[in-house]
Amino acid sequence: MALSQQDIRVAAERLHQAEKSRRQIRQLSQEFPAITIEDAYAIQTAWIEIKRAEGRLVKGHKIGLTSKAMQSALNIDEPDSGVLLDDMFFADGGLVPSDRFIATRVEVELAFIMGKHLSGPDCTLFDVLNATEFVVPALEILDTRIQRVDPETKATRKIFDTIADNAANAGIVLGGRPLRPLDADLRWIGALCYRNGQLEETGLAAGVLNHPATAVAWLANKIAPLGLALEPGQVVLAGSFIRPIETRKGDTVQADYGPYGTVSCYFA
């Protein structure tokens, strides 16, 4: 690791303040050119600890950057992950308070609701399907507490910035019809995503590492060296199969999953 414990703690506190004040901070990759992936996850963990100390509860995990297009754009060869907390969950068809966030975007995903303890290091797609109780349509609300483009250098965010920023997670909406993981070929579940009645994006869940359960297996294996596992009742967002859709106050976003129902929210 290139950063000191002090650097990590201060970066986590700055992210926490950025979220509270809705004022973005400069890219950590600009301030710490030697920052590593391990440093970025250490900052994310320190930030989650600050939130837990304030009373937040861990409810699951999110997986990001699962598509080949996104990975090549950021020059990486694996996904990233973040932590879902209890205050990130919004009701299907409900209001999302725009004034809590800085610059929201929405992605369409499948959420895995774990039924059994699942741990690495040798977790497979089949282990995931066996340990999952339900799969349910979901919207992920993204936000960024770190500047996307540095005003001085014009550099765009790096993977280190995204990971430290809790993989850009801000909220989650679960909806539609829950299904058992073997009741459908998850690769072929698709969604039409509308903003204010206009079709913005379409996609198939196969866009997530060829099968969304592969992403969940990746996560279980990734967190195993930290002594962590996926626990019963936890929600795991497997990764988006559309590009992020920009949203602003007054927007309604709805994802139509066909036979698996719809999931929506309104940015109030």
Backbone as numpy.savetxt, mean C-alpha at the origin, in Angstrom:
# Nx Ny Nz CAx CAy CAz Cx Cy Cz
23.89 -0.60 6.88 23.06 0.59 6.88 23.93 1.84 6.88
23.51 2.84 6.10 24.30 4.05 5.97 23.90 5.13 6.98
22.69 5.03 7.49 22.19 6.08 8.39 22.36 5.68 9.86
22.56 6.67 10.71 22.65 6.41 12.15 21.25 6.25 12.74
21.18 5.71 13.95 19.89 5.59 14.63 19.25 6.97 14.81
20.08 7.96 15.05 19.58 9.34 15.20 18.96 9.83 13.90
19.65 9.59 12.78 19.11 9.98 11.46 17.75 9.33 11.22
17.66 8.05 11.54 16.43 7.28 11.30 15.29 7.84 12.15
15.59 8.11 13.42 14.55 8.61 14.32 14.05 9.99 13.88
14.99 10.86 13.51 14.63 12.22 13.09 13.81 12.18 11.79
14.21 11.32 10.85 13.47 11.20 9.59 12.03 10.73 9.85
11.87 9.77 10.77 10.54 9.26 11.11 9.69 10.36 11.73
10.29 11.15 12.61 9.56 12.25 13.25 9.15 13.32 12.24
10.02 13.57 11.27 9.70 14.56 10.23 8.55 14.07 9.35
8.53 12.79 9.03 7.41 12.23 8.26 6.10 12.35 9.05
6.19 12.09 10.34 5.01 12.16 11.20 4.46 13.59 11.21
5.36 14.55 11.33 4.94 15.96 11.34 4.40 16.38 9.98
5.01 15.88 8.91 4.55 16.20 7.56 3.11 15.74 7.37
2.80 14.55 7.87 1.44 14.03 7.75 0.46 14.88 8.56
0.85 15.24 9.78 -0.04 16.02 10.65 -0.27 17.43 10.09
0.80 18.05 9.59 0.71 19.43 9.12 0.28 19.54 7.66
0.31 18.42 6.94 0.02 18.37 5.50 1.03 19.21 4.73
2.27 19.21 5.21 3.36 19.89 4.49 4.44 18.86 4.17
4.67 18.68 2.87 5.63 17.66 2.46 7.06 18.04 2.83
7.87 17.00 3.09 9.29 17.22 3.36 10.10 16.90 2.11
11.35 17.31 2.14 12.24 17.04 1.00 12.53 15.54 0.92
12.82 15.07 -0.28 13.14 13.66 -0.48 14.31 13.25 0.41
14.15 12.15 1.12 15.23 11.64 1.97 16.42 11.20 1.12
16.14 10.78 -0.11 17.24 10.35 -1.00 18.11 11.53 -1.42
17.56 12.76 -1.34 18.36 13.96 -1.61 19.20 14.33 -0.38
18.59 14.19 0.80 19.30 14.55 2.03 20.34 13.51 2.41
20.06 12.25 2.12 20.98 11.16 2.46 21.29 10.35 1.20
22.21 10.82 0.38 22.48 10.13 -0.90 22.91 8.68 -0.72
23.45 8.32 0.45 23.92 6.95 0.67 22.84 6.04 1.27
21.60 6.54 1.39 20.53 5.78 2.02 20.33 4.43 1.33
20.04 3.40 2.11 19.83 2.05 1.58 18.37 1.64 1.77
18.00 0.53 1.12 16.65 -0.03 1.31 16.43 -0.35 2.79
17.46 -0.90 3.45 17.36 -1.25 4.88 17.10 0.00 5.72
17.79 1.09 5.38 17.56 2.36 6.08 16.11 2.81 5.92
15.60 2.69 4.69 14.25 3.16 4.40 13.22 2.38 5.21
13.39 1.06 5.28 12.47 0.25 6.09 12.62 0.56 7.57
13.85 0.88 8.01 14.07 1.24 9.42 13.33 2.54 9.75
13.33 3.50 8.81 12.59 4.76 9.02 11.10 4.47 9.07
10.61 3.64 8.14 9.18 3.27 8.14 8.80 2.65 9.48
9.62 1.71 9.97 9.34 1.02 11.24 9.32 2.01 12.40
10.26 2.95 12.40 10.32 3.96 13.46 9.09 4.84 13.43
8.61 5.16 12.23 7.40 5.99 12.11 6.17 5.24 12.61
6.07 3.96 12.25 4.94 3.15 12.72 4.97 3.05 14.25
6.17 2.97 14.82 6.29 2.91 16.29 5.77 4.20 16.93
6.05 5.34 16.30 5.53 6.63 16.80 4.00 6.59 16.81
3.43 6.07 15.72 1.96 6.01 15.62 1.38 5.04 16.64
2.06 3.92 16.84 1.57 2.94 17.82 1.62 3.52 19.23
2.64 4.32 19.49 2.75 4.96 20.80 1.59 5.94 21.03
1.01 6.44 19.93 -0.14 7.35 20.02 -1.47 6.59 20.08
-1.39 5.25 20.05 -2.60 4.45 20.20 -3.09 3.74 18.96
-2.37 3.86 17.86 -2.77 3.18 16.64 -2.52 1.68 16.75
-3.33 0.90 16.03 -3.20 -0.56 16.04 -2.86 -1.06 14.64
-1.95 -2.03 14.57 -1.59 -2.64 13.29 -2.70 -3.59 12.87
-3.20 -3.39 11.64 -4.30 -4.21 11.13 -3.90 -5.05 9.91
-2.68 -4.85 9.42 -2.25 -5.62 8.27 -1.11 -4.95 7.54
-1.00 -5.28 6.26 0.13 -4.82 5.44 -0.36 -4.48 4.04
0.42 -3.67 3.36 0.18 -3.41 1.94 1.43 -3.73 1.15
1.22 -4.16 -0.07 2.33 -4.45 -0.98 2.19 -3.50 -2.16
3.31 -2.90 -2.55 3.29 -1.96 -3.66 4.33 -2.30 -4.71
4.27 -1.59 -5.81 5.24 -1.75 -6.90 5.33 -3.19 -7.36
4.16 -3.81 -7.57 4.12 -5.21 -7.97 4.13 -5.42 -9.47
3.91 -4.36 -10.24 3.89 -4.52 -11.69 5.29 -4.31 -12.27
5.57 -5.01 -13.34 6.88 -4.89 -14.00 7.12 -3.45 -14.47
6.07 -2.79 -14.93 6.21 -1.42 -15.42 6.69 -0.49 -14.31
6.07 -0.61 -13.12 6.46 0.25 -12.00 7.86 -0.08 -11.51
8.18 -1.37 -11.48 9.51 -1.76 -11.01 10.61 -1.24 -11.94
10.38 -1.34 -13.24 11.40 -0.86 -14.18 11.50 0.66 -14.13
10.37 1.34 -13.87 10.39 2.81 -13.78 11.24 3.27 -12.60
11.26 2.49 -11.52 12.03 2.85 -10.33 13.36 2.11 -10.25
13.65 1.31 -11.30 14.92 0.59 -11.37 15.10 -0.36 -10.18
14.03 -1.11 -9.86 14.11 -2.11 -8.80 13.61 -3.44 -9.36
13.84 -4.52 -8.62 13.41 -5.82 -9.13 12.52 -6.57 -8.14
12.00 -5.86 -7.13 11.05 -6.49 -6.22 10.06 -5.45 -5.72
8.94 -5.89 -5.16 7.95 -4.94 -4.64 8.44 -4.24 -3.37
7.58 -3.39 -2.81 7.85 -2.83 -1.48 6.63 -3.08 -0.61
6.73 -2.76 0.68 5.60 -3.01 1.57 5.48 -1.92 2.61
4.27 -1.81 3.16 3.98 -0.86 4.23 3.02 -1.49 5.22
2.66 -0.73 6.24 1.83 -1.24 7.33 0.47 -0.55 7.32
-0.60 -1.34 7.49 -1.96 -0.81 7.59 -2.32 -0.63 9.06
-2.80 0.56 9.41 -3.20 0.85 10.78 -4.71 1.05 10.87
-5.23 0.99 12.08 -6.69 0.99 12.26 -7.37 2.26 11.76
-6.67 3.40 11.78 -7.31 4.65 11.35 -7.26 4.86 9.84
-6.77 3.86 9.09 -6.69 3.97 7.64 -7.90 3.36 6.93
-8.80 2.71 7.69 -9.91 1.98 7.07 -11.14 2.88 6.98
-11.70 2.97 5.77 -12.90 3.77 5.51 -14.00 2.87 4.98
-15.26 3.26 5.27 -16.41 2.43 4.89 -16.65 2.47 3.39
-17.06 1.33 2.85 -17.46 1.26 1.44 -18.62 2.21 1.19
-18.49 3.06 0.18 -19.51 4.06 -0.12 -19.49 5.25 0.81
-18.50 5.29 1.70 -18.44 6.33 2.72 -17.60 7.53 2.32
-17.46 8.44 3.27 -16.72 9.67 3.05 -15.27 9.50 3.47
-14.38 10.04 2.66 -12.95 10.12 2.99 -12.64 11.60 3.19
-12.17 12.00 4.38 -11.94 13.43 4.63 -10.69 13.94 3.90
-10.93 14.71 2.83 -9.81 15.21 2.00 -8.82 16.03 2.80
-9.31 16.75 3.82 -8.41 17.65 4.55 -7.47 16.91 5.48
-7.55 15.59 5.51 -6.59 14.81 6.30 -5.33 14.49 5.48
-5.42 14.67 4.16 -4.36 14.22 3.27 -3.74 15.37 2.48
-2.66 15.05 1.76 -1.92 16.07 1.00 -2.25 16.00 -0.48
-2.05 14.83 -1.08 -2.24 14.68 -2.54 -2.67 13.24 -2.81
-3.98 12.99 -2.71 -4.46 11.61 -2.77 -4.51 11.07 -4.19
-4.25 9.77 -4.26 -4.45 8.98 -5.47 -5.10 7.66 -5.05
-5.75 7.00 -5.99 -6.45 5.75 -5.66 -5.99 4.64 -6.59
-5.84 3.44 -6.03 -5.51 2.24 -6.80 -6.54 1.16 -6.51
-6.67 0.22 -7.46 -7.62 -0.89 -7.36 -6.85 -2.17 -7.08
-7.27 -2.90 -6.05 -6.52 -4.06 -5.60 -7.44 -5.17 -5.10
-6.84 -6.32 -4.82 -7.51 -7.37 -4.07 -6.90 -7.40 -2.67
-7.75 -7.51 -1.66 -7.29 -7.62 -0.29 -7.47 -9.06 0.18
-6.43 -9.59 0.81 -6.47 -10.94 1.37 -6.73 -10.82 2.87
-7.78 -11.49 3.36 -8.08 -11.51 4.79 -7.56 -12.84 5.32
-6.55 -12.78 6.16 -5.88 -13.99 6.60 -6.75 -14.77 7.59
-6.77 -16.11 7.41 -7.50 -16.97 8.33 -6.58 -17.75 9.25
-5.31 -17.90 8.79 -4.32 -18.66 9.57 -3.01 -17.88 9.64
-2.21 -18.22 10.63 -0.85 -17.69 10.75 -0.06 -18.11 9.52
0.67 -17.18 8.92 1.45 -17.47 7.72 2.82 -16.84 7.86
3.86 -17.67 7.80 5.21 -17.14 7.97 6.16 -17.73 6.94
7.23 -16.97 6.64 8.28 -17.44 5.76 9.25 -18.31 6.56
10.40 -18.65 5.99 10.98 -18.08 4.77 10.60 -18.78 3.48
9.92 -19.90 3.53 9.68 -20.67 2.29 8.21 -20.69 1.91
7.54 -19.58 2.14 6.11 -19.48 1.85 5.87 -19.47 0.34
4.87 -20.22 -0.11 4.53 -20.29 -1.53 3.12 -19.76 -1.77
2.80 -19.61 -3.03 1.45 -19.22 -3.44 0.41 -20.16 -2.83
0.71 -21.44 -2.78 -0.24 -22.43 -2.25 -0.44 -22.25 -0.74
0.64 -21.92 -0.03 0.52 -21.64 1.40 -0.40 -20.44 1.63
-0.27 -19.44 0.76 -1.10 -18.23 0.89 -2.57 -18.58 0.69
-2.88 -19.32 -0.37 -4.27 -19.69 -0.65 -4.84 -20.52 0.49
-4.00 -21.37 1.08 -4.44 -22.22 2.19 -4.68 -21.42 3.46
-3.95 -20.32 3.64 -4.03 -19.54 4.88 -5.02 -18.38 4.79
-5.54 -18.12 3.58 -6.44 -16.98 3.37 -7.88 -17.39 3.58
-8.62 -16.61 4.38 -10.04 -16.91 4.61 -10.90 -16.33 3.50
-10.68 -15.06 3.18 -11.45 -14.40 2.13 -10.53 -13.52 1.29
-10.95 -13.31 0.04 -10.37 -12.28 -0.81 -11.50 -11.31 -1.13
-11.22 -10.02 -1.05 -12.29 -9.03 -1.22 -11.79 -7.85 -2.05
-12.63 -7.28 -2.92 -12.25 -6.08 -3.66 -11.87 -4.94 -2.71
-10.94 -4.10 -3.16 -10.49 -2.99 -2.31 -10.03 -1.81 -3.16
-10.12 -0.63 -2.54 -9.46 0.57 -3.05 -8.35 0.91 -2.06
-7.18 1.26 -2.58 -6.15 1.80 -1.70 -6.02 3.28 -1.96
-6.02 4.07 -0.89 -5.82 5.51 -1.00 -4.35 5.80 -0.70
-3.69 6.41 -1.67 -2.28 6.75 -1.53 -2.13 8.23 -1.18
-1.08 8.53 -0.45 -0.72 9.92 -0.19 0.80 9.98 -0.15
1.33 11.17 -0.23 2.79 11.28 -0.17 3.19 12.41 0.76
3.90 12.03 1.80 4.41 13.02 2.76 5.76 13.56 2.33
6.26 13.02 1.23 7.56 13.43 0.68 7.33 14.00 -0.72
8.03 15.06 -1.05 7.86 15.69 -2.37 8.11 14.68 -3.49
7.21 14.67 -4.46 7.39 13.77 -5.61 8.54 14.24 -6.50
8.66 15.57 -6.64 9.74 16.15 -7.45 10.47 17.17 -6.59
11.79 17.04 -6.53 12.57 17.99 -5.73 12.60 19.34 -6.43
12.20 20.44 -5.73 12.12 21.74 -6.40 13.47 22.25 -6.90
14.54 21.83 -6.26 15.88 22.33 -6.67 16.47 21.50 -7.79
16.55 20.20 -7.58 17.25 19.35 -8.56 16.32 18.77 -9.62
14.99 18.89 -9.40 13.97 18.30 -10.29 14.02 16.77 -10.28
14.75 16.19 -9.33 14.81 14.73 -9.21 13.47 14.20 -8.71
13.06 13.04 -9.25 11.81 12.41 -8.78 12.12 11.48 -7.62
11.05 11.16 -6.85 11.21 10.28 -5.69 11.86 8.96 -6.06
12.69 8.46 -5.18 13.32 7.15 -5.37 12.59 6.11 -4.51
12.91 4.86 -4.72 12.30 3.77 -3.97 12.50 3.97 -2.46
13.66 4.54 -2.07 13.94 4.76 -0.63 12.91 5.71 -0.01
12.54 6.73 -0.78 11.56 7.71 -0.29 10.19 7.05 -0.11
9.81 6.26 -1.09 8.50 5.62 -1.04 8.41 4.65 0.14
9.44 3.83 0.33 9.42 2.86 1.43 9.37 3.58 2.78
10.22 4.57 2.97 10.24 5.30 4.24 8.87 5.92 4.52
8.19 6.34 3.46 6.88 6.99 3.56 5.75 5.95 3.67
6.03 4.85 4.35 5.08 3.74 4.54 4.49 3.28 3.22
5.37 3.19 2.21 4.96 2.74 0.87 3.79 3.57 0.34
3.78 4.86 0.72 2.79 5.86 0.25 1.36 5.54 0.67
1.19 4.65 1.65 -0.18 4.29 2.05 -0.82 5.36 2.90
-2.14 5.52 2.72 -2.89 6.47 3.55 -4.25 5.94 3.95
-4.85 5.06 3.13 -6.17 4.56 3.47 -6.56 3.34 2.66
-7.64 2.70 3.11 -8.11 1.49 2.43 -9.63 1.42 2.58
-10.28 1.00 1.49 -11.73 0.78 1.50 -11.95 -0.66 1.03
-12.62 -1.46 1.85 -12.98 -2.83 1.46 -14.45 -2.85 1.07
-14.79 -3.59 0.00 -16.18 -3.64 -0.42 -16.44 -4.81 -1.35
-17.56 -4.73 -2.08 -17.87 -5.80 -3.01 -18.24 -7.09 -2.32
-18.01 -8.21 -3.00 -18.40 -9.52 -2.49 -17.17 -10.33 -2.10
-17.04 -10.68 -0.82 -15.93 -11.54 -0.42 -16.05 -12.91 -1.09
-14.91 -13.49 -1.45 -14.93 -14.84 -2.02 -13.86 -15.68 -1.37
-14.07 -16.97 -1.35 -13.04 -17.88 -0.89 -11.93 -17.93 -1.95
-10.68 -18.04 -1.53 -9.58 -17.90 -2.49 -9.54 -18.93 -3.61
-10.17 -20.11 -3.41 -10.16 -21.11 -4.47 -11.46 -21.13 -5.28
-12.37 -20.19 -4.99 -13.65 -20.15 -5.69 -13.57 -19.44 -7.04
-12.41 -18.89 -7.36 -12.21 -18.22 -8.65 -10.73 -18.25 -8.99
-10.43 -18.12 -10.28 -9.04 -17.93 -10.70 -8.74 -16.45 -10.48
-8.02 -16.15 -9.38 -7.81 -14.76 -8.97 -7.12 -13.94 -10.06
-6.36 -14.59 -10.92 -5.65 -13.84 -11.98 -6.63 -13.11 -12.89
-7.83 -13.68 -13.08 -8.77 -13.17 -14.06 -9.82 -12.25 -13.45
-9.69 -11.96 -12.15 -10.59 -10.96 -11.57 -10.15 -9.59 -12.05
-11.08 -8.84 -12.62 -10.75 -7.54 -13.19 -11.63 -6.46 -12.62
-11.26 -5.23 -12.87 -12.04 -4.10 -12.38 -12.05 -2.97 -13.41
-13.19 -2.26 -13.43 -13.32 -1.01 -14.17 -13.35 0.09 -13.12
-12.45 1.04 -13.21 -12.38 2.07 -12.18 -12.84 3.41 -12.74
-13.86 3.98 -12.09 -14.48 5.24 -12.52 -14.18 6.35 -11.53
-13.95 7.53 -12.06 -13.91 8.74 -11.23 -15.00 9.68 -11.73
-15.93 10.01 -10.84 -17.06 10.89 -11.19 -17.81 10.39 -12.44
-17.97 9.05 -12.51 -18.74 8.45 -13.60 -17.96 8.23 -14.88
-16.72 8.73 -14.95 -15.90 8.55 -16.15 -14.96 7.37 -15.94
-14.92 6.46 -16.92 -14.02 5.32 -16.82 -12.58 5.79 -16.97
-11.78 5.58 -15.93 -10.39 6.05 -15.92 -9.40 4.93 -16.25
-9.63 3.74 -15.69 -8.65 2.66 -15.82 -9.35 1.31 -15.76
-8.76 0.31 -16.39 -9.19 -1.08 -16.25 -7.96 -1.93 -16.00
-8.18 -3.10 -15.41 -7.03 -3.98 -15.19 -7.46 -5.34 -14.69
-6.51 -6.29 -14.77 -6.70 -7.65 -14.27 -5.71 -7.90 -13.13
-6.15 -8.70 -12.16 -5.30 -8.98 -11.00 -4.03 -9.74 -11.37
-4.00 -10.36 -12.54 -2.78 -11.03 -12.99 -1.63 -10.04 -13.14
-1.95 -8.75 -13.27 -0.90 -7.73 -13.34 -0.04 -7.66 -12.10
-0.51 -8.28 -11.01 0.25 -8.33 -9.75 1.08 -9.61 -9.74
2.30 -9.54 -10.24 3.25 -10.66 -10.22 2.68 -11.96 -10.80
1.77 -11.81 -11.79 1.12 -12.93 -12.48 0.01 -13.58 -11.65
0.04 -13.39 -10.33 -1.01 -13.91 -9.44 -0.90 -13.15 -8.13
-1.98 -12.52 -7.65 -1.85 -11.68 -6.46 -1.38 -12.43 -5.22
-1.66 -13.74 -5.13 -1.19 -14.52 -3.98 0.34 -14.61 -3.95
0.97 -14.48 -5.12 2.45 -14.48 -5.18 3.00 -13.29 -4.40
2.30 -12.16 -4.48 2.74 -10.97 -3.75 2.65 -11.20 -2.24
1.59 -11.85 -1.80 1.42 -12.12 -0.37 2.52 -13.08 0.12
2.86 -14.07 -0.71 3.96 -14.99 -0.36 5.27 -14.22 -0.27
5.49 -13.30 -1.22 6.71 -12.47 -1.16 6.79 -11.73 0.16
5.66 -11.15 0.60 5.66 -10.38 1.84 5.97 -11.27 3.04
5.32 -12.43 3.11 5.56 -13.34 4.24 7.04 -13.72 4.33
7.65 -13.94 3.18 9.07 -14.28 3.16 9.95 -13.08 3.50
9.52 -11.89 3.07 10.30 -10.67 3.29 10.37 -10.30 4.77
9.24 -10.47 5.48 9.21 -10.04 6.88 9.67 -11.13 7.85
9.86 -12.36 7.35 10.27 -13.47 8.22 11.59 -13.20 8.95
12.63 -12.65 8.28 13.89 -12.38 9.00 13.73 -11.38 10.13
12.65 -10.59 10.12 12.40 -9.62 11.18 11.63 -10.25 12.34
11.35 -11.55 12.22 10.58 -12.23 13.25 9.10 -11.97 13.14
8.65 -11.48 11.96 7.24 -11.15 11.77 6.56 -12.18 10.87
5.24 -12.24 11.00 4.44 -13.14 10.17 3.10 -12.47 9.90
2.33 -13.04 9.00 0.96 -12.58 8.75 0.05 -13.35 9.70
-0.80 -12.61 10.42 -1.60 -13.22 11.49 -3.08 -13.29 11.11
-3.82 -14.25 11.70 -5.26 -14.35 11.43 -5.97 -13.03 11.66
-6.85 -12.69 10.73 -7.59 -11.44 10.83 -6.92 -10.25 10.17
-5.62 -10.37 9.90 -4.93 -9.25 9.24 -5.37 -9.12 7.78
-5.34 -7.88 7.30 -5.66 -7.57 5.91 -4.36 -7.33 5.15
-4.22 -7.95 4.00 -3.03 -7.74 3.17 -3.48 -7.25 1.80
-3.12 -6.02 1.47 -3.39 -5.48 0.13 -2.30 -6.00 -0.81
-2.72 -6.74 -1.84 -1.75 -7.48 -2.64 -1.04 -6.64 -3.70
-1.53 -5.44 -3.97 -0.87 -4.61 -4.98 -1.84 -4.21 -6.08
-1.59 -3.04 -6.64 -2.52 -2.48 -7.63 -2.35 -3.12 -9.00
-3.48 -3.24 -9.72 -3.36 -3.65 -11.11 -3.87 -2.57 -12.07
-3.87 -1.31 -11.59 -4.06 -0.16 -12.48 -3.03 0.91 -12.09
-2.90 1.92 -12.95 -2.07 3.06 -12.56 -2.82 3.87 -11.50
-2.11 4.63 -10.66 -2.81 5.44 -9.65 -3.64 6.54 -10.31
-4.85 6.76 -9.80 -5.75 7.80 -10.31 -5.73 8.97 -9.34
-5.38 10.15 -9.86 -5.36 11.36 -9.02 -6.78 11.70 -8.59
-6.93 12.08 -7.32 -8.26 12.49 -6.84 -8.15 13.80 -6.08
-9.27 14.51 -6.01 -9.31 15.75 -5.23 -10.67 15.84 -4.55
-10.80 16.83 -3.71 -12.04 17.04 -2.95 -13.24 17.08 -3.90
-14.30 16.35 -3.55 -15.50 16.32 -4.39 -15.57 15.15 -5.34
-14.47 14.39 -5.46 -14.46 13.24 -6.37 -15.11 12.02 -5.75
-15.81 11.26 -6.59 -16.28 9.92 -6.22 -15.52 8.91 -7.06
-14.96 7.91 -6.40 -14.24 6.84 -7.11 -14.98 5.54 -6.88
-15.24 4.82 -7.97 -15.91 3.52 -7.86 -15.18 2.51 -8.73
-14.93 1.33 -8.15 -14.36 0.22 -8.90 -15.41 -0.87 -9.03
-15.70 -1.26 -10.27 -16.70 -2.28 -10.58 -15.96 -3.59 -10.88
-16.14 -4.57 -10.00 -15.48 -5.86 -10.14 -16.39 -6.90 -10.78
-17.44 -6.46 -11.50 -18.34 -7.40 -12.17 -19.06 -8.29 -11.17
-18.91 -9.62 -11.29 -19.63 -10.54 -10.40 -19.22 -10.42 -8.94
-18.12 -9.71 -8.67 -17.64 -9.58 -7.28 -18.02 -8.24 -6.66
-18.91 -7.51 -7.34 -19.47 -6.31 -6.75 -18.65 -5.05 -6.99
-19.02 -3.99 -6.29 -18.35 -2.70 -6.43 -17.83 -2.23 -5.09
-16.85 -1.34 -5.15 -16.33 -0.69 -3.95 -16.11 0.78 -4.31
-16.49 1.69 -3.42 -16.43 3.11 -3.77 -16.18 3.98 -2.55
-15.81 5.22 -2.81 -15.68 6.22 -1.74 -15.83 7.61 -2.33
-16.15 8.56 -1.46 -16.35 9.95 -1.86 -15.39 10.82 -1.05
-14.60 11.64 -1.76 -13.63 12.52 -1.08 -14.31 13.82 -0.68
-14.67 13.91 0.58 -15.46 15.04 1.08 -14.57 16.21 1.46
